[in-house]
Each structure stands twice: as C-alpha cells, then as structure tokens.
C-alpha cells in the first residue's frame, strides 16, 4: 500500500508517504537532497528505499527543514536543499511472534537412594595399614534420553583407623588417576556399602 500526501505552502515544501503498514514507532534515518536554482537543477537526491535498508514497513517525509530554508535564503535561492527522513519500524515489530514449542519432557527414572545415607567423613588419624587395596566401584549416570546406566570404576584405597566398629578408606586413585586431594569413603552401617563424593558424582563400593 502506497499512500502519498502532498502538502504545499507558500514558504515551504513537504511530501510524506507510507510504505507497507508504515511505522508509527521505530528509528529514523535522515539524508540531504541537493538542488540549485530553486530546485531546477538536481545535484544529488536520496533514495528512501535504500535508506530503509530493505524494511517492508516505513514512512517517508521530504521537506525543507529550518536549516534548508536558511541556506536557501542566504544564497538567494541558488542553493535549495531538502531533507529526507525515513522512519523504519523495528524488526521485532515487523516480525510476528512465533509460538514457542516446548518438547514434552520424559518422566525421570527414579533412582533408589534408600541403599545409602550420605555421611560427612570425620577427620581420620594415621593409616592403619600401608598396603593399597584394589576394589571395584560404580556410579549412576543419566543419559540424554532419560535412561540411567551403572558405570563401573576401578579404585585404589587404603584403610584408615576410625576408632569405631567400621574402618573408613582413603581413596588414592580412581580409574588409575591419582587424587590430588584427600577423599575419604564412609560406610553405611545398614547396607555395608562405602560411599564418597567425587566432584558431583556419588561413587559406591563394597569391601569383603
């Protein structure tokens, strides 16, 4: 839709029109048009379509600004510029909102956590035995499709003196990689399982 409205006055010139739906709000781009001899000779004019940058909805206004009229007055009509103003609708206003699609989430598989109680390891005394013990442990890992897998790990541990009915074990290496920080596994008295946190992973193992 192209709407052209021309308004003429004795002392000024103004031309306005809209392209597409126009632009009630948005940002503006201005450019000068250069004429000589009261507009009889065209030196350079702006292109509103290029000024709009490919937008589909914008308003165009071509008129003599105050500065344009002052320059024409000072040059006695030899130099008579005009100003083109293009108001462009913002991109987010031109594009219809898309309805956001949310993929339905699969129900989480419940992991039985009744087989252990999280315990905070207490400070241990010296090693009870200097011998290293190789044991097999495991942890649970949830995949992207929601299933849970039991991942085996290989552990090297040393028994520590605890002063209670059950020893606790110092974790020396996990999958052959030495641990740079002290990690102590605590025993669950109900299940006999030893547990410890490795980063964000809870690892379990049994001792015969």
MIDOSE-1310 file (N, C-alpha, C; in nm, 2 decimals, decimal comma, always signed):
residues 208
xxxx	+0,09/-0,12/+0,00/+0,00/+0,00/+0,00/+0,09/+0,12/+0,00; +0,07/+0,21/-0,09/+0,14/+0,33/-0,10/+0,05/+0,45/-0,09; +0,06/+0,53/+0,01/-0,02/+0,64/+0,04/+0,07/+0,77/+0,03; +0,03/+0,86/-0,06/+0,10/+0,98/-0,09/+0,02/+1,10/-0,05
xxxx	+0,07/+1,18/+0,04/+0,01/+1,30/+0,08/+0,10/+1,42/+0,06; +0,06/+1,51/-0,03/+0,15/+1,63/-0,05/+0,08/+1,75/+0,01; +0,16/+1,82/+0,08/+0,12/+1,95/+0,14/+0,20/+2,06/+0,09; +0,14/+2,16/+0,03/+0,22/+2,27/-0,03/+0,18/+2,40/+0,05
xxxx	+0,28/+2,48/+0,08/+0,26/+2,61/+0,14/+0,34/+2,71/+0,06; +0,32/+2,83/+0,09/+0,39/+2,94/+0,01/+0,53/+2,95/+0,05; +0,57/+2,91/+0,17/+0,71/+2,93/+0,21/+0,78/+2,79/+0,23; +0,72/+2,68/+0,22/+0,78/+2,55/+0,24/+0,72/+2,44/+0,15
xxxx	+0,80/+2,33/+0,15/+0,76/+2,22/+0,07/+0,76/+2,09/+0,16; +0,67/+2,01/+0,14/+0,66/+1,88/+0,23/+0,59/+1,77/+0,15; +0,65/+1,66/+0,15/+0,59/+1,54/+0,09/+0,61/+1,42/+0,18; +0,50/+1,35/+0,22/+0,50/+1,24/+0,31/+0,43/+1,12/+0,24
xxxx	+0,47/+1,00/+0,27/+0,40/+0,89/+0,22/+0,45/+0,77/+0,31; +0,37/+0,66/+0,30/+0,40/+0,54/+0,38/+0,41/+0,42/+0,29; +0,50/+0,33/+0,32/+0,52/+0,21/+0,25/+0,48/+0,09/+0,34; +0,41/+0,00/+0,29/+0,36/-0,12/+0,37/+0,26/-0,07/+0,47
xxxx	+0,28/-0,10/+0,60/+0,20/-0,06/+0,71/+0,25/+0,07/+0,77; +0,35/+0,13/+0,71/+0,41/+0,25/+0,77/+0,48/+0,21/+0,90; +0,52/+0,32/+0,98/+0,59/+0,30/+1,10/+0,55/+0,40/+1,20; +0,45/+0,36/+1,29/+0,41/+0,46/+1,40/+0,52/+0,48/+1,50
xxxx	+0,60/+0,38/+1,52/+0,72/+0,39/+1,61/+0,84/+0,33/+1,54; +0,96/+0,36/+1,58/+1,08/+0,30/+1,52/+1,19/+0,40/+1,53; +1,29/+0,38/+1,44/+1,41/+0,46/+1,44/+1,41/+0,54/+1,30; +1,48/+0,65/+1,30/+1,47/+0,74/+1,18/+1,61/+0,75/+1,12
xxxx	+1,61/+0,77/+0,99/+1,74/+0,79/+0,91/+1,71/+0,92/+0,82; +1,81/+1,01/+0,83/+1,80/+1,14/+0,76/+1,91/+1,15/+0,65; +1,87/+1,22/+0,54/+1,97/+1,24/+0,44/+1,93/+1,37/+0,36; +2,03/+1,45/+0,31/+2,01/+1,57/+0,24/+1,99/+1,54/+0,09
xxxx	+1,90/+1,63/+0,03/+1,89/+1,63/-0,11/+1,94/+1,77/-0,16; +2,02/+1,77/-0,26/+2,09/+1,89/-0,31/+2,04/+1,94/-0,44; +1,99/+2,07/-0,45/+1,93/+2,13/-0,57/+1,99/+2,27/-0,59; +1,99/+2,31/-0,71/+2,03/+2,45/-0,74/+1,92/+2,52/-0,81
xxxx	+1,92/+2,65/-0,80/+1,82/+2,74/-0,87/+1,68/+2,70/-0,84; +1,65/+2,70/-0,71/+1,51/+2,67/-0,66/+1,46/+2,54/-0,71; +1,55/+2,44/-0,71/+1,51/+2,30/-0,75/+1,51/+2,27/-0,89; +1,55/+2,36/-0,98/+1,55/+2,33/-1,12/+1,67/+2,24/-1,16
xxxx	+1,78/+2,25/-1,09/+1,89/+2,16/-1,12/+1,91/+2,07/-1,00; +1,91/+1,94/-1,03/+1,93/+1,83/-0,93/+2,08/+1,79/-0,93; +2,14/+1,80/-0,81/+2,28/+1,76/-0,79/+2,28/+1,62/-0,73; +2,21/+1,60/-0,63/+2,21/+1,46/-0,56/+2,09/+1,45/-0,48
xxxx	+2,02/+1,34/-0,49/+1,90/+1,31/-0,41/+1,91/+1,18/-0,34; +1,84/+1,16/-0,23/+1,85/+1,04/-0,16/+1,75/+0,94/-0,21; +1,77/+0,81/-0,18/+1,68/+0,70/-0,22/+1,62/+0,64/-0,09; +1,49/+0,68/-0,06/+1,43/+0,63/+0,06/+1,43/+0,48/+0,08
xxxx	+1,41/+0,40/-0,04/+1,41/+0,26/-0,03/+1,55/+0,20/+0,02; +1,66/+0,26/-0,03/+1,79/+0,22/+0,02/+1,81/+0,27/+0,17; +1,76/+0,38/+0,20/+1,77/+0,43/+0,34/+1,69/+0,34/+0,44; +1,58/+0,28/+0,39/+1,51/+0,19/+0,47/+1,58/+0,05/+0,49
xxxx	+1,68/+0,03/+0,41/+1,76/-0,09/+0,43/+1,68/-0,22/+0,41; +1,59/-0,22/+0,31/+1,51/-0,34/+0,28/+1,39/-0,37/+0,37; +1,36/-0,27/+0,46/+1,25/-0,29/+0,55/+1,12/-0,28/+0,47; +1,01/-0,35/+0,52/+0,89/-0,36/+0,45/+0,79/-0,25/+0,49
xxxx	+0,81/-0,20/+0,61/+0,72/-0,10/+0,67/+0,79/+0,02/+0,71; +0,77/+0,14/+0,65/+0,84/+0,26/+0,69/+0,76/+0,38/+0,63; +0,79/+0,50/+0,69/+0,73/+0,62/+0,65/+0,84/+0,71/+0,59; +0,80/+0,79/+0,49/+0,90/+0,88/+0,43/+0,85/+1,02/+0,43
xxxx	+0,93/+1,12/+0,47/+0,90/+1,26/+0,47/+1,01/+1,34/+0,41; +0,97/+1,42/+0,30/+1,07/+1,50/+0,24/+1,02/+1,65/+0,25; +1,11/+1,73/+0,31/+1,06/+1,87/+0,34/+1,18/+1,96/+0,35; +1,15/+2,09/+0,35/+1,26/+2,19/+0,38/+1,26/+2,21/+0,53
xxxx	+1,38/+2,17/+0,59/+1,40/+2,20/+0,73/+1,43/+2,34/+0,75; +1,44/+2,38/+0,88/+1,48/+2,52/+0,91/+1,61/+2,55/+0,85; +1,71/+2,46/+0,86/+1,84/+2,48/+0,81/+1,84/+2,49/+0,66; +1,75/+2,41/+0,59/+1,74/+2,42/+0,45/+1,69/+2,55/+0,40
xxxx	+1,59/+2,60/+0,47/+1,53/+2,73/+0,43/+1,63/+2,85/+0,46; +1,71/+2,83/+0,57/+1,81/+2,93/+0,59/+1,92/+2,94/+0,49; +1,96/+2,82/+0,44/+2,07/+2,82/+0,34/+2,01/+2,87/+0,20; +1,88/+2,84/+0,17/+1,82/+2,89/+0,05/+1,81/+3,05/+0,06
xxxx	+1,78/+3,10/+0,18/+1,77/+3,24/+0,20/+1,90/+3,31/+0,18; +2,00/+3,25/+0,24/+2,14/+3,31/+0,24/+2,20/+3,31/+0,10; +2,16/+3,21/+0,02/+2,21/+3,20/-0,12/+2,11/+3,26/-0,22; +2,01/+3,32/-0,17/+1,91/+3,39/-0,26/+1,85/+3,28/-0,36
xxxx	+1,83/+3,16/-0,31/+1,76/+3,06/-0,39/+1,85/+2,99/-0,49; +1,98/+3,02/-0,48/+2,08/+2,95/-0,57/+2,09/+2,80/-0,52; +2,11/+2,78/-0,39/+2,12/+2,65/-0,33/+2,00/+2,62/-0,25; +1,92/+2,52/-0,29/+1,79/+2,50/-0,22/+1,78/+2,35/-0,18
xxxx	+1,84/+2,31/-0,07/+1,84/+2,17/-0,03/+1,70/+2,13/+0,04; +1,68/+2,01/+0,04/+1,57/+1,95/+0,12/+1,62/+1,83/+0,21; +1,54/+1,79/+0,30/+1,58/+1,68/+0,39/+1,48/+1,56/+0,38; +1,54/+1,44/+0,36/+1,45/+1,32/+0,35/+1,47/+1,25/+0,49
xxxx	+1,36/+1,22/+0,55/+1,35/+1,15/+0,68/+1,27/+1,02/+0,66; +1,34/+0,91/+0,69/+1,27/+0,78/+0,68/+1,26/+0,72/+0,82; +1,13/+0,69/+0,86/+1,11/+0,63/+0,99/+1,08/+0,48/+0,97; +1,16/+0,39/+1,03/+1,15/+0,25/+1,00/+1,10/+0,17/+1,12
xxxx	+1,01/+0,09/+1,09/+0,96/+0,00/+1,20/+1,06/-0,09/+1,25; +1,08/-0,11/+1,38/+1,18/-0,20/+1,44/+1,15/-0,34/+1,39; +1,26/-0,42/+1,38/+1,25/-0,56/+1,33/+1,15/-0,64/+1,41; +1,16/-0,63/+1,55/+1,08/-0,71/+1,63/+0,93/-0,68/+1,62
xxxx	+0,90/-0,55/+1,57/+0,77/-0,51/+1,55/+0,71/-0,57/+1,42; +0,80/-0,58/+1,32/+0,76/-0,63/+1,19/+0,74/-0,78/+1,18; +0,81/-0,86/+1,26/+0,80/-1,00/+1,26/+0,70/-1,05/+1,36; +0,60/-1,13/+1,31/+0,50/-1,18/+1,41/+0,57/-1,28/+1,51
xxxx	+0,52/-1,27/+1,63/+0,58/-1,36/+1,73/+0,55/-1,50/+1,70; +0,65/-1,58/+1,72/+0,64/-1,73/+1,69/+0,60/-1,80/+1,83; +0,51/-1,89/+1,82/+0,47/-1,96/+1,94/+0,58/-2,06/+1,97; +0,63/-2,04/+2,09/+0,75/-2,13/+2,13/+0,70/-2,27/+2,16
xxxx	+0,77/-2,36/+2,09/+0,74/-2,50/+2,11/+0,83/-2,56/+2,22; +0,77/-2,63/+2,31/+0,84/-2,70/+2,41/+0,82/-2,85/+2,40; +0,93/-2,91/+2,38/+0,93/-3,06/+2,37/+0,89/-3,12/+2,51; +0,79/-3,21/+2,50/+0,74/-3,27/+2,63/+0,86/-3,35/+2,69
xxxx	+0,87/-3,33/+2,82/+0,98/-3,40/+2,89/+0,94/-3,54/+2,93; +1,03/-3,63/+2,92/+1,01/-3,76/+2,96/+1,01/-3,77/+3,11; +0,93/-3,86/+3,17/+0,93/-3,87/+3,31/+1,07/-3,93/+3,36; +1,12/-3,87/+3,46/+1,25/-3,91/+3,51/+1,24/-4,05/+3,57
xxxx	+1,34/-4,13/+3,54/+1,35/-4,26/+3,61/+1,40/-4,25/+3,75; +1,32/-4,29/+3,84/+1,35/-4,28/+3,98/+1,46/-4,37/+4,02; +1,57/-4,31/+4,08/+1,68/-4,39/+4,13/+1,66/-4,42/+4,28; +1,67/-4,55/+4,31/+1,65/-4,59/+4,45/+1,77/-4,54/+4,54
xxxx	+1,74/-4,44/+4,62/+1,85/-4,38/+4,71/+1,84/-4,43/+4,85; +1,76/-4,54/+4,87/+1,74/-4,59/+5,01/+1,86/-4,68/+5,05; +1,95/-4,71/+4,95/+2,06/-4,80/+4,98/+2,18/-4,73/+5,04; +2,17/-4,60/+5,06/+2,28/-4,53/+5,13/+2,23/-4,41/+5,20
xxxx	+2,31/-4,37/+5,30/+2,29/-4,25/+5,38/+2,41/-4,16/+5,36; +2,39/-4,04/+5,31/+2,50/-3,95/+5,30/+2,56/-3,92/+5,43; +2,69/-3,94/+5,45/+2,76/-3,91/+5,57/+2,88/-3,82/+5,55; +2,90/-3,73/+5,64/+3,01/-3,64/+5,63/+3,13/-3,70/+5,69
xxxx	+3,24/-3,73/+5,62/+3,36/-3,80/+5,68/+3,42/-3,72/+5,79; +3,45/-3,78/+5,90/+3,52/-3,71/+6,01/+3,67/-3,72/+5,99; +3,74/-3,64/+6,06/+3,89/-3,63/+6,04/+3,95/-3,77/+6,09; +4,03/-3,83/+6,01/+4,09/-3,96/+6,04/+4,23/-3,94/+6,10
xxxx	+4,27/-4,05/+6,17/+4,41/-4,05/+6,23/+4,50/-4,11/+6,12; +4,62/-4,16/+6,16/+4,72/-4,21/+6,07/+4,66/-4,34/+6,01; +4,73/-4,38/+5,90/+4,70/-4,50/+5,83/+4,71/-4,63/+5,92; +4,61/-4,71/+5,92/+4,62/-4,84/+5,99/+4,71/-4,94/+5,92
xxxx	+4,70/-4,94/+5,79/+4,78/-5,03/+5,71/+4,84/-4,96/+5,59; +4,97/-4,97/+5,56/+5,03/-4,90/+5,45/+4,99/-4,97/+5,32; +4,93/-5,09/+5,32/+4,90/-5,16/+5,20/+4,79/-5,10/+5,12; +4,80/-5,10/+4,98/+4,70/-5,05/+4,90/+4,61/-5,16/+4,86
xxxx	+4,48/-5,13/+4,84/+4,38/-5,23/+4,81/+4,31/-5,19/+4,68; +4,30/-5,28/+4,59/+4,22/-5,26/+4,46/+4,08/-5,31/+4,48; +3,98/-5,22/+4,45/+3,84/-5,26/+4,46/+3,77/-5,20/+4,34; +3,65/-5,26/+4,32/+3,57/-5,22/+4,20/+3,45/-5,14/+4,26
xxxx	+3,42/-5,03/+4,20/+3,30/-4,95/+4,24/+3,22/-4,91/+4,13; +3,12/-4,83/+4,15/+3,03/-4,79/+4,04/+2,96/-4,65/+4,08; +2,90/-4,59/+3,97/+2,82/-4,48/+3,99/+2,71/-4,48/+3,89; +2,61/-4,40/+3,91/+2,49/-4,39/+3,81/+2,51/-4,27/+3,73
xxxx	+2,48/-4,28/+3,60/+2,49/-4,17/+3,50/+2,36/-4,17/+3,42; +2,30/-4,05/+3,41/+2,18/-4,03/+3,33/+2,21/-3,99/+3,19; +2,16/-4,05/+3,09/+2,19/-4,02/+2,95/+2,09/-3,91/+2,91; +2,11/-3,86/+2,78/+2,02/-3,75/+2,73/+1,88/-3,80/+2,71
xxxx	+1,86/-3,93/+2,69/+1,72/-3,98/+2,66/+1,65/-4,01/+2,79; +1,71/-3,99/+2,91/+1,65/-4,01/+3,04/+1,68/-4,14/+3,10; +1,75/-4,23/+3,03/+1,78/-4,36/+3,10/+1,90/-4,35/+3,19; +1,91/-4,44/+3,28/+2,02/-4,44/+3,38/+2,10/-4,56/+3,37
xxxx	+2,23/-4,54/+3,36/+2,33/-4,65/+3,34/+2,42/-4,66/+3,46; +2,46/-4,78/+3,49/+2,55/-4,81/+3,60/+2,69/-4,82/+3,55; +2,78/-4,72/+3,58/+2,91/-4,71/+3,52/+3,02/-4,77/+3,62; +3,10/-4,87/+3,58/+3,20/-4,92/+3,68/+3,32/-4,84/+3,68
xxxx	+3,39/-4,83/+3,80/+3,51/-4,76/+3,82/+3,61/-4,85/+3,89; +3,74/-4,83/+3,87/+3,84/-4,90/+3,95/+3,90/-4,81/+4,05; +3,92/-4,86/+4,17/+3,96/-4,78/+4,29/+4,08/-4,84/+4,35; +4,17/-4,75/+4,40/+4,28/-4,79/+4,49/+4,26/-4,72/+4,62
xxxx	+4,25/-4,80/+4,73/+4,21/-4,74/+4,86/+4,31/-4,79/+4,97; +4,32/-4,72/+5,08/+4,39/-4,76/+5,20/+4,30/-4,74/+5,32; +4,31/-4,84/+5,41/+4,23/-4,84/+5,53/+4,28/-4,74/+5,63; +4,19/-4,67/+5,69/+4,23/-4,57/+5,80/+4,17/-4,62/+5,93
xxxx	+4,24/-4,58/+6,04/+4,19/-4,61/+6,17/+4,08/-4,52/+6,21; +3,97/-4,57/+6,25/+3,85/-4,49/+6,28/+3,81/-4,48/+6,42; +3,84/-4,58/+6,50/+3,80/-4,59/+6,64/+3,66/-4,63/+6,66; +3,59/-4,68/+6,55/+3,45/-4,73/+6,57/+3,45/-4,87/+6,51
xxxx	+3,33/-4,92/+6,49/+3,32/-5,06/+6,45/+3,36/-5,08/+6,31; +3,36/-4,98/+6,23/+3,39/-5,00/+6,09/+3,50/-4,90/+6,04; +3,59/-4,95/+5,96/+3,70/-4,86/+5,91/+3,65/-4,77/+5,80; +3,72/-4,67/+5,77/+3,69/-4,58/+5,66/+3,82/-4,59/+5,57
xxxx	+3,80/-4,56/+5,44/+3,90/-4,58/+5,34/+3,94/-4,45/+5,27; +4,07/-4,43/+5,26/+4,12/-4,32/+5,19/+4,13/-4,36/+5,04; +4,08/-4,27/+4,95/+4,08/-4,30/+4,81/+4,21/-4,25/+4,75; +4,29/-4,34/+4,70/+4,42/-4,30/+4,64/+4,41/-4,27/+4,49
xxxx	+4,34/-4,35/+4,42/+4,33/-4,33/+4,27/+4,19/-4,38/+4,23; +4,14/-4,32/+4,12/+4,02/-4,36/+4,05/+4,05/-4,38/+3,91; +4,02/-4,50/+3,86/+4,05/-4,54/+3,72/+4,20/-4,51/+3,69; +4,28/-4,54/+3,78/+4,43/-4,53/+3,76/+4,48/-4,39/+3,77
xxxx	+4,40/-4,29/+3,80/+4,44/-4,15/+3,81/+4,45/-4,11/+3,96; +4,57/-4,07/+4,00/+4,59/-4,03/+4,14/+4,51/-3,91/+4,18; +4,46/-3,91/+4,30/+4,38/-3,80/+4,35/+4,47/-3,70/+4,42; +4,45/-3,57/+4,38/+4,54/-3,47/+4,44/+4,48/-3,42/+4,57
xxxx	+4,36/-3,45/+4,61/+4,30/-3,41/+4,74/+4,26/-3,53/+4,82; +4,25/-3,52/+4,95/+4,21/-3,63/+5,03/+4,06/-3,66/+5,02; +4,03/-3,78/+4,98/+3,89/-3,82/+4,97/+3,88/-3,94/+5,06; +3,78/-3,94/+5,15/+3,76/-4,05/+5,24/+3,62/-4,11/+5,22
xxxx	+3,61/-4,24/+5,21/+3,48/-4,31/+5,19/+3,43/-4,35/+5,33; +3,30/-4,33/+5,35/+3,23/-4,37/+5,48/+3,14/-4,49/+5,45; +3,13/-4,57/+5,55/+3,05/-4,69/+5,54/+2,91/-4,67/+5,59; +2,81/-4,72/+5,51/+2,67/-4,72/+5,55/+2,65/-4,84/+5,64
xxxx	+2,61/-4,82/+5,76/+2,61/-4,93/+5,86/+2,49/-5,03/+5,82; +2,39/-4,98/+5,75/+2,27/-5,06/+5,72/+2,30/-5,15/+5,60; +2,37/-5,10/+5,50/+2,39/-5,18/+5,38/+2,54/-5,23/+5,36; +2,63/-5,18/+5,44/+2,77/-5,22/+5,43/+2,84/-5,16/+5,31
xxxx	+2,78/-5,07/+5,25/+2,83/-5,00/+5,13/+2,91/-4,88/+5,17; +3,03/-4,86/+5,10/+3,11/-4,74/+5,12/+3,08/-4,64/+5,01; +3,07/-4,51/+5,05/+3,03/-4,41/+4,95/+3,12/-4,29/+4,97; +3,14/-4,22/+4,86/+3,21/-4,09/+4,87/+3,18/-4,00/+4,75
xxxx	+3,19/-3,87/+4,76/+3,16/-3,78/+4,65/+3,29/-3,75/+4,58; +3,28/-3,77/+4,45/+3,39/-3,74/+4,35/+3,34/-3,63/+4,26; +3,37/-3,50/+4,30/+3,31/-3,39/+4,22/+3,17/-3,39/+4,25; +3,09/-3,40/+4,14/+2,94/-3,41/+4,16/+2,89/-3,55/+4,15
xxxx	+2,98/-3,65/+4,15/+2,94/-3,79/+4,13/+2,95/-3,86/+4,27; +2,85/-3,94/+4,30/+2,85/-4,02/+4,42/+2,89/-4,16/+4,38; +3,01/-4,21/+4,43/+3,06/-4,34/+4,40/+3,04/-4,43/+4,51; +3,01/-4,56/+4,48/+2,98/-4,66/+4,58/+3,08/-4,78/+4,56
xxxx	+3,11/-4,85/+4,67/+3,19/-4,98/+4,65/+3,17/-5,06/+4,78; +3,20/-5,19/+4,77/+3,19/-5,28/+4,88/+3,33/-5,33/+4,92; +3,35/-5,36/+5,05/+3,47/-5,43/+5,09/+3,43/-5,56/+5,15; +3,50/-5,67/+5,11/+3,47/-5,80/+5,16/+3,51/-5,81/+5,31
